[in-house]
Amino acid sequence: MDSERRSAPRYPVALEIGVNSSTGVTMNMSSSGVYFVTEHVLAPDQQVALVFPFEHAAPTGTRAACSARVLRVESRSPGYGIAATYEAITFQLPLS
């Protein structure tokens, strides 16, 4: 029997995000982590920089940025599925 290891419920969210100097698309998110697909392979335990844009938030250009630790990497067609946990999260407002 497979036991559930997630510490928080996951929610299906499709959002284009920044992944290091590239991009990815989220498949689901929780308060502690994210599963996303990207064209570039990452390694388990690798630290990555993620940027979540808030396109409809005021002021325009608001975003959340965080470092995350890769937990799992899956080969997908196309690309790679990445499960990662958040580390430090900061909110960034555009300069006025």
C-alpha positions as CSV (number, residue, x, y, z in Angstrom):
1,M,0.0,0.0,0.0
2,D,1.3,3.4,-1.0
3,S,1.2,6.0,1.8
4,E,0.7,9.7,1.0
5,R,3.9,11.7,1.8
6,R,2.8,15.2,1.0
7,S,2.5,17.6,3.9
8,A,-0.1,19.9,2.2
9,P,-2.9,19.4,-0.3
10,R,-2.0,20.1,-4.0
11,Y,-4.1,22.2,-6.3
12,P,-4.1,22.1,-10.1
13,V,-2.6,25.4,-11.3
14,A,-1.3,26.0,-14.8
15,L,1.0,29.0,-14.7
16,E,4.1,30.0,-16.7
17,I,7.0,30.5,-14.3
18,G,10.6,31.4,-14.5
19,V,13.0,28.6,-13.7
20,N,16.6,29.7,-13.3
21,S,17.2,31.5,-16.7
22,S,14.5,29.5,-18.5
23,T,10.8,28.9,-18.1
24,G,8.4,26.2,-17.0
25,V,4.7,25.6,-16.5
26,T,3.2,24.5,-13.2
27,M,1.0,21.4,-13.1
28,N,0.1,21.7,-9.4
29,M,1.1,23.7,-6.3
30,S,0.7,23.6,-2.6
31,S,1.8,25.8,0.3
32,S,5.0,23.8,0.6
33,G,6.0,22.9,-3.0
34,V,5.3,22.8,-6.7
35,Y,5.3,20.3,-9.6
36,F,6.2,21.9,-12.9
37,V,7.4,20.9,-16.4
38,T,10.4,22.4,-18.1
39,E,12.6,21.7,-21.1
40,H,15.8,21.5,-19.1
41,V,16.7,18.6,-16.9
42,L,17.4,19.4,-13.3
43,A,19.0,17.1,-10.7
44,P,17.5,15.9,-7.4
45,D,18.7,18.1,-4.5
46,Q,19.6,20.9,-6.9
47,Q,18.6,24.4,-5.8
48,V,16.7,26.4,-8.4
49,A,15.4,30.0,-8.6
50,L,11.7,30.2,-9.3
51,V,9.7,33.3,-10.3
52,F,5.9,33.4,-10.1
53,P,4.4,36.4,-12.0
54,F,1.2,38.0,-10.7
55,E,0.0,39.3,-14.1
56,H,-3.3,40.6,-12.7
57,A,-2.0,42.2,-9.5
58,A,-1.5,45.8,-8.9
59,P,1.0,47.3,-9.4
60,T,1.8,45.6,-12.8
61,G,5.0,43.6,-12.5
62,T,4.5,42.2,-9.0
63,R,5.9,38.8,-8.6
64,A,7.0,36.2,-6.0
65,A,10.5,34.8,-6.2
66,C,11.9,31.9,-4.3
67,S,14.6,29.3,-4.1
68,A,13.5,25.8,-4.2
69,R,15.1,22.4,-3.7
70,V,14.4,19.7,-6.4
71,L,13.0,16.5,-4.8
72,R,12.2,14.4,-7.9
73,V,12.8,14.5,-11.7
74,E,10.6,12.6,-14.2
75,S,11.1,12.2,-17.9
76,R,8.0,13.5,-19.7
77,S,7.2,14.1,-23.4
78,P,8.2,16.8,-24.0
79,G,10.6,17.9,-21.2
80,Y,10.9,16.9,-17.6
81,G,8.5,17.0,-14.6
82,I,10.1,18.5,-11.5
83,A,8.8,18.3,-7.9
84,A,10.4,20.9,-5.7
85,T,9.9,22.3,-2.2
86,Y,10.0,26.0,-1.5
87,E,12.7,27.6,0.6
88,A,12.9,31.4,1.0
89,I,10.0,33.3,-0.7
90,T,10.1,37.0,-1.3
91,F,7.6,39.3,-3.0
92,Q,9.0,41.8,-5.5
93,L,7.2,45.0,-6.4
94,P,8.3,47.0,-9.5
95,L,10.2,50.2,-9.0
96,S,8.1,53.3,-9.3
